[in-house]
Amino acid sequence: MRVITVLWIAGALAVGVGGYKALKASGAAAWFGAGPVQLHPDDPRQLTGDSKIVMLAAEWCGYCRKQRKDFEQANVRYRVLDVDTPEGARAASALRSNGVPVTVIGQDVIHGYNTDALKDKLTPLGYTIY
């Protein structure tokens, strides 16, 4: 029984390594989701390109107000989509977001008031914040 198990494991490893190399060489990786991502038409990443910023927010959200104040103090150029409007609701739905704020920086999505993530994404764009 042990011999069969050892042979089976060795065979699986050999096929796994060879199979991976063959998959990579044939370009078939795109079949398994490694290809370009198709964005929903209402996804705010359609608007941001590589460096623009969109914030999904709501008037009633305290963290949204705080993040807006932080952005204004740092002179961050951004667009706000209010999730209580049809356009903002469609954008939130496209991102599968249930809460606010949601900040889209280029193609990166940051959920919530996450100052470390915001700083990491805004610093390369020349903004000094947090």
DSSP file (Angstrom, degrees, kcal/mol; ACC not computed):
  #  RESIDUE AA STRUCTURE BP1 BP2  ACC     N-H-->O    O-->H-N    N-H-->O    O-->H-N    TCO  KAPPA ALPHA  PHI   PSI    X-CA   Y-CA   Z-CA
    1    1 A M     >        0   0    0      0, 0.0     4,-2.0     0, 0.0     5,-0.1   0.000 360.0 360.0 360.0 -41.4    0.0    0.0    0.0
    2    2 A R  H  >  +     0   0    0      1,-0.2     4,-2.6     2,-0.2     5,-0.2   0.884 360.0  53.7 -64.8 -38.5    2.8    2.4    0.9
    3    3 A V  H  > S+     0   0    0      1,-0.2     4,-2.5     2,-0.2    -1,-0.2   0.915 108.9  48.5 -63.3 -43.0    4.6    1.7   -2.5
    4    4 A I  H  > S+     0   0    0      2,-0.2     4,-2.5     1,-0.2    -1,-0.2   0.907 111.6  49.8 -63.9 -42.4    1.4    2.6   -4.4
    5    5 A T  H  X S+     0   0    0     -4,-2.0     4,-2.5     2,-0.2    -2,-0.2   0.924 111.7  48.0 -62.4 -45.2    0.9    5.8   -2.4
    6    6 A V  H  X S+     0   0    0     -4,-2.6     4,-2.4     1,-0.2    -2,-0.2   0.918 113.2  47.8 -62.9 -43.9    4.6    6.8   -3.0
    7    7 A L  H  X S+     0   0    0     -4,-2.5     4,-2.4     2,-0.2    -1,-0.2   0.892 111.4  50.8 -64.1 -39.6    4.3    6.1   -6.8
    8    8 A W  H  X S+     0   0    0     -4,-2.5     4,-2.4     2,-0.2    -2,-0.2   0.922 111.8  46.9 -64.7 -44.0    1.0    8.0   -7.0
    9    9 A I  H  X S+     0   0    0     -4,-2.5     4,-2.3     2,-0.2    -2,-0.2   0.917 112.7  49.5 -64.1 -44.0    2.5   11.1   -5.3
   10   10 A A  H  X S+     0   0    0     -4,-2.4     4,-2.2     1,-0.2    -2,-0.2   0.906 112.5  48.2 -62.3 -41.9    5.6   11.0   -7.5
   11   11 A G  H  X S+     0   0    0     -4,-2.4     4,-2.5     2,-0.2     5,-0.3   0.906 110.7  50.5 -65.1 -41.9    3.4   10.7  -10.6
   12   12 A A  H  X S+     0   0    0     -4,-2.4     4,-2.4     1,-0.2    -2,-0.2   0.900 111.2  48.7 -63.8 -41.1    1.2   13.5   -9.5
   13   13 A L  H  X S+     0   0    0     -4,-2.3     4,-2.4     2,-0.2     5,-0.2   0.914 112.0  48.8 -64.6 -42.8    4.2   15.8   -8.9
   14   14 A A  H  X S+     0   0    0     -4,-2.2     4,-2.3     1,-0.2     5,-0.2   0.921 115.3  43.3 -65.1 -44.4    5.7   14.9  -12.2
   15   15 A V  H  X S+     0   0    0     -4,-2.5     4,-3.4     2,-0.2     5,-0.2   0.876 112.5  55.4 -68.1 -37.0    2.5   15.6  -14.1
   16   16 A G  H  X S+     0   0    0     -4,-2.4     4,-2.1    -5,-0.3    -2,-0.2   0.937 112.5  40.0 -62.0 -48.3    1.9   18.7  -12.1
   17   17 A V  H  X S+     0   0    0     -4,-2.4     4,-2.2     2,-0.2    -2,-0.2   0.940 121.5  42.9 -66.7 -48.3    5.2   20.3  -12.9
   18   18 A G  H  X S+     0   0    0     -4,-2.3     4,-2.5    -5,-0.2    -2,-0.2   0.904 114.4  51.3 -64.8 -40.9    5.1   19.2  -16.6
   19   19 A G  H  X S+     0   0    0     -4,-3.4     4,-2.4    -5,-0.2    -1,-0.2   0.887 109.4  50.3 -63.6 -39.4    1.5   20.1  -16.9
   20   20 A Y  H  X S+     0   0    0     -4,-2.1     4,-2.5    -5,-0.2    -1,-0.2   0.922 111.4  47.9 -64.2 -44.8    2.2   23.6  -15.5
   21   21 A K  H  X S+     0   0    0     -4,-2.2     4,-2.4     2,-0.2    -2,-0.2   0.903 113.4  47.9 -63.2 -41.4    5.0   24.1  -17.9
   22   22 A A  H  X S+     0   0    0     -4,-2.5     4,-2.0     2,-0.2     6,-0.3   0.901 112.1  49.7 -66.5 -40.7    2.9   22.9  -20.9
   23   23 A L  H  X>S+     0   0    0     -4,-2.4     5,-1.2     2,-0.2     4,-0.7   0.924 113.4  45.8 -62.7 -45.3    0.0   25.1  -19.8
   24   24 A K  H ><5S+     0   0    0     -4,-2.5     3,-0.6     1,-0.2    -2,-0.2   0.905 113.8  48.7 -65.2 -42.6    2.3   28.2  -19.5
   25   25 A A  H 3<5S+     0   0    0     -4,-2.4    -1,-0.2     1,-0.2    -2,-0.2   0.821 109.6  52.1 -68.4 -32.1    4.0   27.5  -22.8
   26   26 A S  H 3<5S-     0   0    0     -4,-2.0    -1,-0.2    -5,-0.2    -2,-0.2   0.600 105.2-124.8 -83.0  -9.9    0.7   27.0  -24.7
   27   27 A G  T X<5S+     0   0    0     -4,-0.7     3,-1.1    -3,-0.6     4,-0.2   0.623  71.5 131.3  76.8  11.2   -0.8   30.3  -23.6
   28   28 A A  G > < +     0   0    0     -5,-1.2     3,-1.6    -6,-0.3     4,-0.5   0.512  42.6  92.4 -76.1  -3.2   -3.8   28.4  -22.3
   29   29 A A  G > >S+     0   0    0     -6,-0.6     5,-1.5     1,-0.3     3,-1.4   0.811  74.0  67.5 -60.8 -28.3   -3.5   30.2  -18.9
   30   30 A A  G X >S+     0   0    0     -3,-1.1     3,-1.3     1,-0.3     5,-0.6   0.796  90.0  64.5 -62.0 -27.1   -6.0   32.8  -20.3
   31   31 A W  G < 5S+     0   0    0     -3,-1.6    -1,-0.3     1,-0.3    -2,-0.2   0.784 100.6  52.2 -64.9 -25.3   -8.6   30.0  -20.3
   32   32 A F  G < 5S-     0   0    0     -3,-1.4    -1,-0.3    -4,-0.5    -2,-0.2   0.010 131.2 -83.9-104.9  27.7   -8.3   29.9  -16.5
   33   33 A G  T < 5S+     0   0    0     -3,-1.3    -3,-0.2     3,-0.1    -2,-0.1   0.557  96.9 116.0  90.3   8.9   -8.8   33.6  -15.8
   34   34 A A  T   < +     0   0    0     -5,-1.5    -4,-0.2    -6,-0.1    -3,-0.1   0.463  58.0  91.4 -88.2   0.1   -5.3   34.9  -16.3
   35   35 A G  S   <S-     0   0    0     -5,-0.6    -4,-0.0    -6,-0.2     2,-0.0  -0.082  94.4 -53.1 -82.6-173.7   -6.4   37.0  -19.2
   36   36 A P        -     0   0    0      0, 0.0     2,-0.4     0, 0.0    -1,-0.2  -0.306  59.0-115.5 -64.1 145.1   -7.6   40.7  -19.1
   37   37 A V        -     0   0    0     -3,-0.1     2,-0.6     1,-0.0    -3,-0.0  -0.656  19.0-139.7 -83.8 132.7  -10.4   41.5  -16.7
   38   38 A Q        -     0   0    0     -2,-0.4     2,-0.3     0, 0.0    -1,-0.0  -0.847  20.5-149.3 -92.7 119.1  -13.6   42.6  -18.3
   39   39 A L        -     0   0    0     -2,-0.6    55,-0.0     1,-0.1     0, 0.0  -0.628  19.7-108.1 -89.6 146.9  -15.1   45.5  -16.2
   40   40 A H    >   -     0   0    0     -2,-0.3     3,-2.0    54,-0.2     6,-0.2  -0.426  33.1-114.9 -64.4 145.3  -18.8   46.1  -15.8
   41   41 A P  T 3  S+     0   0    0      0, 0.0    -1,-0.1     0, 0.0    50,-0.1   0.781 116.7  48.9 -57.6 -27.5  -19.8   49.3  -17.8
   42   42 A D  T 3  S+     0   0    0     48,-0.1    52,-0.2     4,-0.0    53,-0.1   0.450  81.5 120.6 -91.1  -0.1  -20.8   51.0  -14.5
   43   43 A D    X   -     0   0    0     -3,-2.0     3,-2.1     1,-0.2     4,-0.3  -0.473  63.9-139.5 -66.3 126.8  -17.5   50.2  -12.8
   44   44 A P  T >> S+     0   0    0      0, 0.0     3,-1.6     0, 0.0     4,-0.9   0.692  96.7  76.8 -63.2 -17.1  -15.7   53.4  -11.8
   45   45 A R  H 3> S+     0   0    0      1,-0.3     4,-0.8     2,-0.2     7,-0.1   0.699  82.2  68.9 -66.1 -16.1  -12.4   51.8  -12.8
   46   46 A Q  H <4 S+     0   0    0     -3,-2.1    -1,-0.3     1,-0.2    -3,-0.0   0.797 105.3  41.2 -65.4 -28.0  -13.6   52.6  -16.4
   47   47 A L  H <4 S+     0   0    0     -3,-1.6    -2,-0.2    -4,-0.3    -1,-0.2   0.671 107.1  60.9 -92.0 -20.7  -13.1   56.3  -15.5
   48   48 A T  H >X  -     0   0    0     -4,-0.9     4,-2.6    58,-0.2     3,-0.9   0.712  67.8-176.7 -90.9 -20.4   -9.9   56.2  -13.6
   49   49 A G  T 3<  -     0   0    0     -4,-0.8    -1,-0.2     1,-0.2    -2,-0.1  -0.390  67.8 -37.4  59.1-132.4   -7.3   54.9  -16.0
   50   50 A D  T 34 S+     0   0    0     56,-0.2    57,-0.3    57,-0.1    -1,-0.2   0.655 139.5  15.2 -98.6 -18.4   -4.0   54.5  -14.3
   51   51 A S  T <4 S+     0   0    0     -3,-0.9    -2,-0.2    55,-0.2     2,-0.1   0.496  88.9 108.8-140.1  -3.6   -4.0   57.5  -12.0
   52   52 A K     <  -     0   0    0     -4,-2.6    54,-2.8    -7,-0.1     2,-0.4  -0.388  54.5-137.3 -79.6 162.1   -7.4   59.2  -11.6
   53   53 A I  E     +A  105   0A   0     24,-0.3    26,-1.9    52,-0.2     2,-0.4  -0.967  19.5 180.0-127.5 132.1   -9.3   58.9   -8.3
   54   54 A V  E     -Ab 104  79A   0     50,-2.4    50,-3.6    -2,-0.4     2,-0.5  -0.997  10.0-160.6-129.0 134.9  -13.0   58.3   -7.7
   55   55 A M  E     -Ab 103  80A   0     24,-3.2    26,-2.8    -2,-0.4     2,-0.6  -0.969   8.1-151.1-118.3 124.0  -14.6   58.1   -4.2
   56   56 A L  E     +Ab 102  81A   0     46,-3.6    46,-1.9    -2,-0.5     2,-0.2  -0.837  39.4 149.7 -89.2 124.1  -17.9   56.4   -3.6
   57   57 A A  E     - b   0  82A   0     24,-2.2    26,-2.9    -2,-0.6    27,-0.4  -0.822  37.8-136.2-145.5 177.7  -19.4   58.2   -0.6
   58   58 A A    >   -     0   0    0     -2,-0.2     3,-1.3    24,-0.2     7,-0.1  -0.989  23.4-125.9-142.7 148.5  -22.7   59.3    1.1
   59   59 A E  T 3  S+     0   0    0     -2,-0.3    -1,-0.1     1,-0.3     6,-0.1   0.841 111.3  52.8 -61.1 -34.0  -23.7   62.5    2.7
   60   60 A W  T 3  S+     0   0    0     -3,-0.0     2,-0.6     4,-0.0    -1,-0.3   0.483  86.2 103.5 -82.1  -3.7  -24.6   60.7    5.9
   61   61 A C    <>  -     0   0    0     -3,-1.3     4,-1.8     1,-0.2    -3,-0.1  -0.716  52.6-164.4 -91.2 118.3  -21.3   58.9    6.2
   62   62 A G  H  > S+     0   0    0     -2,-0.6     4,-2.2     1,-0.2    -1,-0.2   0.879  91.9  51.2 -66.8 -39.6  -18.9   60.3    8.9
   63   63 A Y  H  > S+     0   0    0      2,-0.2     4,-2.6     1,-0.2    -1,-0.2   0.849 107.7  54.3 -67.1 -32.7  -15.8   58.4    7.5
   64   64 A C  H  > S+     0   0    0      2,-0.2     4,-2.6     1,-0.2    -2,-0.2   0.926 108.8  48.0 -65.0 -43.9  -16.6   59.8    4.0
   65   65 A R  H  X S+     0   0    0     -4,-1.8     4,-2.3     2,-0.2    -2,-0.2   0.912 112.5  49.5 -61.9 -42.1  -16.7   63.4    5.4
   66   66 A K  H  X S+     0   0    0     -4,-2.2     4,-2.4     2,-0.2    -2,-0.2   0.926 112.3  46.9 -63.7 -44.4  -13.4   62.7    7.2
   67   67 A Q  H  X S+     0   0    0     -4,-2.6     4,-2.6     2,-0.2    -2,-0.2   0.895 110.9  52.3 -66.6 -38.7  -11.7   61.3    4.0
   68   68 A R  H  X S+     0   0    0     -4,-2.6     4,-2.6     2,-0.2    -1,-0.2   0.920 110.0  49.1 -60.2 -43.3  -13.0   64.2    2.0
   69   69 A K  H  X S+     0   0    0     -4,-2.3     4,-2.4     2,-0.2    -2,-0.2   0.919 111.2  49.5 -62.2 -43.7  -11.5   66.6    4.5
   70   70 A D  H  X S+     0   0    0     -4,-2.4     4,-1.6     1,-0.2    -2,-0.2   0.919 112.2  48.3 -59.8 -44.5   -8.2   64.7    4.3
   71   71 A F  H  <>S+     0   0    0     -4,-2.6     5,-2.8     1,-0.2     4,-0.3   0.897 111.0  50.2 -64.7 -41.1   -8.2   64.8    0.5
   72   72 A E  H ><5S+     0   0    0     -4,-2.6     3,-1.1     1,-0.2    -1,-0.2   0.905 109.5  50.9 -65.5 -40.7   -9.0   68.6    0.5
   73   73 A Q  H 3<5S+     0   0    0     -4,-2.4    -1,-0.2     1,-0.3    -2,-0.2   0.836 114.4  43.8 -64.6 -32.3   -6.2   69.3    2.9
   74   74 A A  T 3<5S-     0   0    0     -4,-1.6    54,-0.3    -5,-0.2    -1,-0.3   0.363 111.8-121.6 -93.5   4.5   -3.8   67.3    0.7
   75   75 A N  T < 5 +     0   0    0     -3,-1.1     2,-0.4    -4,-0.3    -3,-0.2   0.860  46.5 175.3  56.7  38.9   -5.2   68.9   -2.5
   76   76 A V      < -     0   0    0     -5,-2.8     2,-0.6    -6,-0.1    -1,-0.2  -0.619  27.0-137.3 -75.6 128.7   -6.1   65.5   -3.9
   77   77 A R        +     0   0    0     -2,-0.4   -24,-0.3     2,-0.0     2,-0.3  -0.802  45.1 141.6 -88.9 119.8   -7.9   65.8   -7.2
   78   78 A Y        -     0   0    0     -2,-0.6     2,-0.4   -26,-0.1   -24,-0.2  -0.959  45.6-123.4-153.3 166.0  -10.8   63.3   -7.2
   79   79 A R  E     -b   54   0A   0    -26,-1.9   -24,-3.2    -2,-0.3     2,-0.5  -0.936  21.8-143.5-116.3 140.3  -14.4   62.8   -8.2
   80   80 A V  E     -b   55   0A   0     -2,-0.4     2,-0.5   -26,-0.2   -24,-0.2  -0.890   8.9-166.9-106.4 132.4  -17.2   61.9   -5.8
   81   81 A L  E     -b   56   0A   0    -26,-2.8   -24,-2.2    -2,-0.5     2,-0.5  -0.974  18.7-140.9-113.9 116.1  -20.0   59.5   -6.7
   82   82 A D  E >   -b   57   0A   0     -2,-0.5     3,-1.9   -26,-0.2     6,-0.6  -0.652   3.2-148.6 -77.8 121.9  -22.8   59.6   -4.1
   83   83 A V  T 3  S+     0   0    0    -26,-2.9    -1,-0.1    -2,-0.5   -25,-0.1   0.610  94.2  67.9 -69.4 -10.2  -24.1   56.1   -3.6
   84   84 A D  T 3  S+     0   0    0    -27,-0.4    -1,-0.3     4,-0.1   -26,-0.1   0.404  90.8  76.2 -88.3   2.4  -27.6   57.5   -2.9
   85   85 A T  S <> S-     0   0    0     -3,-1.9     4,-2.7     1,-0.1     5,-0.2  -0.737  95.1-111.6-104.2 160.3  -27.8   58.7   -6.6
   86   86 A P  H  > S+     0   0    0      0, 0.0     4,-2.2     0, 0.0     5,-0.2   0.911 117.5  49.1 -58.3 -42.7  -28.5   56.3   -9.5
   87   87 A E  H  > S+     0   0    0      1,-0.2     4,-2.0     2,-0.2     5,-0.1   0.928 114.3  45.0 -63.1 -45.2  -25.0   56.7  -10.9
   88   88 A G  H  > S+     0   0    0     -6,-0.6     4,-2.6     1,-0.2    -5,-0.3   0.873 111.5  52.8 -66.5 -38.0  -23.4   56.1   -7.6
   89   89 A A  H  X S+     0   0    0     -4,-2.7     4,-2.2    -7,-0.3    -1,-0.2   0.897 109.6  48.8 -65.3 -39.9  -25.6   53.1   -6.8
   90   90 A R  H  X S+     0   0    0     -4,-2.2     4,-2.4    -5,-0.2    -2,-0.2   0.902 111.5  50.0 -65.6 -39.6  -24.7   51.5  -10.1
   91   91 A A  H  X S+     0   0    0     -4,-2.0     4,-1.7     2,-0.2    -2,-0.2   0.925 111.2  48.1 -64.0 -44.2  -21.0   52.1   -9.4
   92   92 A A  H  <>S+     0   0    0     -4,-2.6     5,-2.8     1,-0.2     4,-0.4   0.897 112.2  49.9 -63.0 -39.9  -21.3   50.5   -6.0
   93   93 A S  H ><5S+     0   0    0     -4,-2.2     3,-1.1     1,-0.2    -1,-0.2   0.905 107.6  53.4 -64.8 -41.7  -23.1   47.6   -7.4
   94   94 A A  H 3<5S+     0   0    0     -4,-2.4    -1,-0.2     1,-0.3    -2,-0.2   0.838 112.8  44.2 -63.2 -32.5  -20.5   47.1  -10.1
   95   95 A L  T 3<5S-     0   0    0     -4,-1.7    -1,-0.3    -5,-0.1    -2,-0.2   0.465 110.2-125.5 -87.6  -2.2  -17.8   47.0   -7.4
   96   96 A R  T < 5 +     0   0    0     -3,-1.1     2,-0.4    -4,-0.4    -3,-0.2   0.908  54.8 160.3  55.9  44.7  -20.0   44.7   -5.3
   97   97 A S      < -     0   0    0     -5,-2.8    -1,-0.2    -6,-0.1    -2,-0.1  -0.817  31.0-179.6-102.9 135.3  -19.6   47.1   -2.4
   98   98 A N        +     0   0    0     -2,-0.4     2,-0.3    -3,-0.1    -1,-0.1   0.539  67.5  39.4-105.2 -11.6  -22.0   47.3    0.5
   99   99 A G  S    S-     0   0    0     -7,-0.1    13,-0.1     2,-0.1    -2,-0.0  -0.798  78.9 -85.6-134.4 173.3  -20.4   50.1    2.4
  100  100 A V  S    S+     0   0    0     -2,-0.3    13,-0.2     1,-0.1   -37,-0.2  -0.929  82.6  46.2-132.3 157.2  -18.8   53.5    2.0
  101  101 A P        +     0   0    0      0, 0.0    11,-2.9     0, 0.0     2,-0.4   0.548  60.2 169.6 -78.4 153.3  -16.3   55.1    1.5
  102  102 A V  E     -AC  56 111A   0    -46,-1.9   -46,-3.6     9,-0.2     2,-0.5  -0.997  14.7-162.4-125.4 124.6  -14.9   53.1   -1.4
  103  103 A T  E     -AC  55 110A   0      7,-2.8     7,-3.1    -2,-0.4     2,-0.6  -0.931   6.6-161.0-115.1 128.0  -12.0   54.8   -3.1
  104  104 A V  E     -AC  54 109A   0    -50,-3.6   -50,-2.4    -2,-0.5     2,-0.6  -0.935  10.1-179.4-107.8 116.8  -10.8   53.8   -6.6
  105  105 A I  E >   -AC  53 108A   0      3,-2.5     3,-2.3    -2,-0.6     2,-0.4  -0.947  67.5 -48.1-118.6 108.6   -7.3   54.9   -7.4
  106  106 A G  T 3  S-     0   0    0    -54,-2.8   -58,-0.2    -2,-0.6   -55,-0.2  -0.556 123.3 -26.5  62.9-120.3   -6.3   53.9  -10.9
  107  107 A Q  T 3  S+     0   0    0     -2,-0.4     2,-0.4   -57,-0.3    -1,-0.3   0.278 118.2 101.9-106.1   8.7   -7.3   50.3  -11.0
  108  108 A D  E <   -C  105   0A   0     -3,-2.3    -3,-2.5    13,-0.0     2,-0.5  -0.767  57.6-153.1 -97.0 139.2   -7.0   49.7   -7.3
  109  109 A V  E     -C  104   0A   0     -2,-0.4     2,-0.5    -5,-0.2    -5,-0.2  -0.947   6.3-167.3-114.7 127.8  -10.1   49.6   -5.0
  110  110 A I  E     -C  103   0A   0     -7,-3.1    -7,-2.8    -2,-0.5     2,-0.5  -0.964   9.4-153.6-116.5 118.2   -9.8   50.5   -1.3
  111  111 A H  E     -C  102   0A   0     -2,-0.5    -9,-0.2    -9,-0.2   -11,-0.1  -0.781  57.7  -5.1 -93.4 130.3  -12.9   49.6    0.8
  112  112 A G  S    S-     0   0    0    -11,-2.9     2,-1.5    -2,-0.5    -9,-0.2  -0.138 107.2 -46.2  84.6 179.8  -13.5   51.7    4.0
  113  113 A Y  S    S+     0   0    0    -13,-0.2     2,-0.8   -11,-0.1    -1,-0.1  -0.656  70.8 162.0 -89.2  81.0  -11.4   54.5    5.6
  114  114 A N     >  -     0   0    0     -2,-1.5     4,-2.5     1,-0.2     5,-0.2  -0.825  16.9-176.7-108.4  92.0   -8.1   52.7    5.3
  115  115 A T  H  > S+     0   0    0     -2,-0.8     4,-2.6     1,-0.2     5,-0.2   0.836  80.5  53.8 -63.5 -35.0   -5.4   55.4    5.8
  116  116 A D  H  > S+     0   0    0      2,-0.2     4,-2.3     1,-0.2    -1,-0.2   0.937 112.3  43.4 -65.4 -45.5   -2.5   53.0    5.2
  117  117 A A  H  > S+     0   0    0      2,-0.2     4,-1.9     1,-0.2    -2,-0.2   0.901 114.1  51.2 -66.5 -40.1   -3.8   51.7    1.9
  118  118 A L  H  X S+     0   0    0     -4,-2.5     4,-2.5     1,-0.2     5,-0.3   0.931 111.1  48.0 -61.9 -44.8   -4.8   55.3    0.8
  119  119 A K  H  X S+     0   0    0     -4,-2.6     4,-2.3     1,-0.2    -2,-0.2   0.920 109.5  53.2 -61.8 -43.8   -1.3   56.5    1.6
  120  120 A D  H  < S+     0   0    0     -4,-2.3    -1,-0.2     1,-0.2    -2,-0.2   0.866 116.9  37.8 -59.4 -37.8    0.4   53.6   -0.2
  121  121 A K  H  < S+     0   0    0     -4,-1.9     4,-0.3    -5,-0.1    -1,-0.2   0.792 119.1  46.2 -86.6 -29.0   -1.6   54.3   -3.4
  122  122 A L  H ><>S+     0   0    0     -4,-2.5     5,-1.9    -5,-0.2     3,-0.9   0.801  98.7  68.1 -85.5 -29.7   -1.6   58.2   -3.3
  123  123 A T  G ><5S+     0   0    0     -4,-2.3     3,-2.0    -5,-0.3    -1,-0.1   0.911  96.9  52.4 -59.2 -45.5    2.1   58.7   -2.5
  124  124 A P  G 3 5S+     0   0    0      0, 0.0    -1,-0.2     0, 0.0    -2,-0.1   0.742 105.0  58.6 -63.4 -18.8    3.3   57.4   -5.9
  125  125 A L  G < 5S-     0   0    0     -3,-0.9    -2,-0.2    -4,-0.3    -3,-0.1   0.435 126.0-101.7 -88.5   1.2    0.9   59.9   -7.5
  126  126 A G  T < 5S+     0   0    0     -3,-2.0     2,-0.4     1,-0.3    -3,-0.2   0.574  77.6 134.5  95.0  10.3    2.6   62.8   -5.7
  127  127 A Y      < -     0   0    0     -5,-1.9     2,-0.8    -8,-0.1    -1,-0.3  -0.811  44.6-150.9 -97.3 133.0    0.2   63.3   -2.8
  128  128 A T        +     0   0    0     -2,-0.4     2,-0.3   -54,-0.3   -52,-0.0  -0.890  37.8 148.9-100.9 107.4    1.4   63.8    0.7
  129  129 A I              0   0    0     -2,-0.8    -6,-0.1   -10,-0.1    -7,-0.1  -0.994 360.0 360.0-144.5 144.8   -1.3   62.5    3.0
  130  130 A Y              0   0    0     -2,-0.3   -11,-0.1   -60,-0.1    -1,-0.0   0.434 360.0 360.0  62.2 360.0   -1.5   60.8    6.4
